[in-house]
Every structure is written in C-alpha cells, then in structure tokens.
Amino acid sequence: MAKKPTSPPPLTSYALLGMRLQRAINSPGAQRSKAALLECLPGDLDEDWNEVLEQLGETDNVTVAHRDDGHLQIFWTVPDDD
C-alpha cells in the first residue's frame, strides 16, 4: 500500500522571523550598503527578537542600532582576507 506524502511540520515563529530577516539582509541593496533595516512587526514574539539580538550580539563585525520606531538597523563589515 502506498504511503501518503507527509507534509513538513509547520515552521516556528522564530523560524519565520529568521527567514524574513534573512531576506532583508540578503537583498541586493542591503548587500551593497552592508546595512539592513530589520522591522519588528506587531505579531512578532518578544522571545524571538531577544534570541535574534543575542545571536547578533555574538556575531563578529556586526553592529546593531536600536531605532526609536522599534526597528533595528544592522551594519556589518567584511574583513579582508590576509
């Protein structure tokens, strides 16, 4: 008997946030300027954003600026290969 194809488990809110932030960071404009605006949307969970902030804080060559509107502006540098 053939098995029914199973659908993947639904993505967590953290995974969805991560995908959204990756799109912002990987956009051509962000890559050119080495900066991205990360928008905190009303449905986002504080726990997810806290985890993102923790991970960004542990990442070398990344600067995070907290904006008055609640969004984050991130900047990064690409070190020269010696």
C-alpha positions as a Markdown table, in Angstrom:
| # | Residue | x | y | z |
|---|---|---|---|---|
| 1 | Met | 0.0 | 0.0 | 0.0 |
| 2 | Ala | 1.3 | 3.4 | -0.9 |
| 3 | Lys | 2.1 | 5.8 | 1.9 |
| 4 | Lys | 0.5 | 9.3 | 1.9 |
| 5 | Pro | 3.1 | 12.0 | 1.5 |
| 6 | Thr | 3.5 | 13.8 | 4.7 |
| 7 | Ser | 3.7 | 17.5 | 5.0 |
| 8 | Pro | 6.6 | 19.0 | 6.9 |
| 9 | Pro | 5.9 | 20.3 | 10.4 |
| 10 | Pro | 4.8 | 23.9 | 10.5 |
| 11 | Leu | 7.6 | 26.5 | 10.9 |
| 12 | Thr | 8.0 | 28.0 | 14.3 |
| 13 | Ser | 7.5 | 31.8 | 14.8 |
| 14 | Tyr | 11.3 | 32.0 | 15.3 |
| 15 | Ala | 12.0 | 30.2 | 12.0 |
| 16 | Leu | 9.6 | 32.5 | 10.2 |
| 17 | Leu | 11.2 | 35.6 | 11.7 |
| 18 | Gly | 14.6 | 34.3 | 10.7 |
| 19 | Met | 13.5 | 33.8 | 7.1 |
| 20 | Arg | 12.1 | 37.3 | 7.0 |
| 21 | Leu | 15.4 | 38.8 | 8.4 |
| 22 | Gln | 17.5 | 36.7 | 6.0 |
| 23 | Arg | 15.5 | 38.2 | 3.1 |
| 24 | Ala | 16.2 | 41.7 | 4.3 |
| 25 | Ile | 19.9 | 41.0 | 4.9 |
| 26 | Asn | 20.4 | 39.2 | 1.6 |
| 27 | Ser | 18.6 | 41.8 | -0.5 |
| 28 | Pro | 20.8 | 43.4 | -3.2 |
| 29 | Gly | 20.5 | 46.9 | -1.6 |
| 30 | Ala | 21.5 | 45.6 | 1.8 |
| 31 | Gln | 24.4 | 43.7 | 0.4 |
| 32 | Arg | 25.7 | 46.8 | -1.4 |
| 33 | Ser | 25.4 | 49.1 | 1.6 |
| 34 | Lys | 26.3 | 46.4 | 4.2 |
| 35 | Ala | 23.3 | 47.5 | 6.2 |
| 36 | Ala | 19.7 | 46.3 | 6.7 |
| 37 | Leu | 16.6 | 47.5 | 8.5 |
| 38 | Leu | 15.0 | 44.7 | 10.5 |
| 39 | Glu | 11.4 | 45.5 | 11.2 |
| 40 | Cys | 9.7 | 44.3 | 14.3 |
| 41 | Leu | 6.1 | 43.6 | 13.3 |
| 42 | Pro | 3.1 | 43.5 | 15.6 |
| 43 | Gly | 2.8 | 39.7 | 15.5 |
| 44 | Asp | 6.4 | 39.0 | 16.3 |
| 45 | Leu | 7.2 | 37.5 | 19.7 |
| 46 | Asp | 9.5 | 39.2 | 22.1 |
| 47 | Glu | 11.2 | 35.9 | 22.9 |
| 48 | Asp | 12.1 | 35.5 | 19.2 |
| 49 | Trp | 13.5 | 39.0 | 18.9 |
| 50 | Asn | 15.5 | 38.5 | 22.1 |
| 51 | Glu | 17.1 | 35.4 | 20.6 |
| 52 | Val | 17.9 | 37.3 | 17.4 |
| 53 | Leu | 19.5 | 40.1 | 19.4 |
| 54 | Glu | 21.6 | 37.7 | 21.4 |
| 55 | Gln | 22.8 | 36.0 | 18.2 |
| 56 | Leu | 23.6 | 39.3 | 16.5 |
| 57 | Gly | 25.5 | 40.4 | 19.6 |
| 58 | Glu | 27.7 | 37.3 | 19.4 |
| 59 | Thr | 28.4 | 37.8 | 15.7 |
| 60 | Asp | 31.8 | 39.4 | 14.8 |
| 61 | Asn | 31.8 | 42.6 | 12.6 |
| 62 | Val | 28.1 | 43.3 | 13.2 |
| 63 | Thr | 26.7 | 46.5 | 14.8 |
| 64 | Val | 23.1 | 46.8 | 15.9 |
| 65 | Ala | 21.4 | 50.2 | 16.3 |
| 66 | His | 18.0 | 50.4 | 18.1 |
| 67 | Arg | 15.8 | 52.9 | 16.4 |
| 68 | Asp | 13.1 | 55.0 | 18.0 |
| 69 | Asp | 10.4 | 53.2 | 16.0 |
| 70 | Gly | 11.3 | 49.9 | 17.5 |
| 71 | His | 13.1 | 48.5 | 14.4 |
| 72 | Leu | 16.7 | 47.5 | 14.3 |
| 73 | Gln | 19.3 | 48.9 | 11.9 |
| 74 | Ile | 22.2 | 46.5 | 11.5 |
| 75 | Phe | 25.6 | 47.2 | 9.8 |
| 76 | Trp | 28.4 | 44.8 | 9.1 |
| 77 | Thr | 31.9 | 44.8 | 7.7 |
| 78 | Val | 33.6 | 42.2 | 5.7 |
| 79 | Pro | 37.1 | 41.6 | 7.0 |
| 80 | Asp | 39.9 | 41.5 | 4.4 |
| 81 | Asp | 41.4 | 38.1 | 3.8 |
| 82 | Asp | 45.1 | 38.1 | 4.6 |
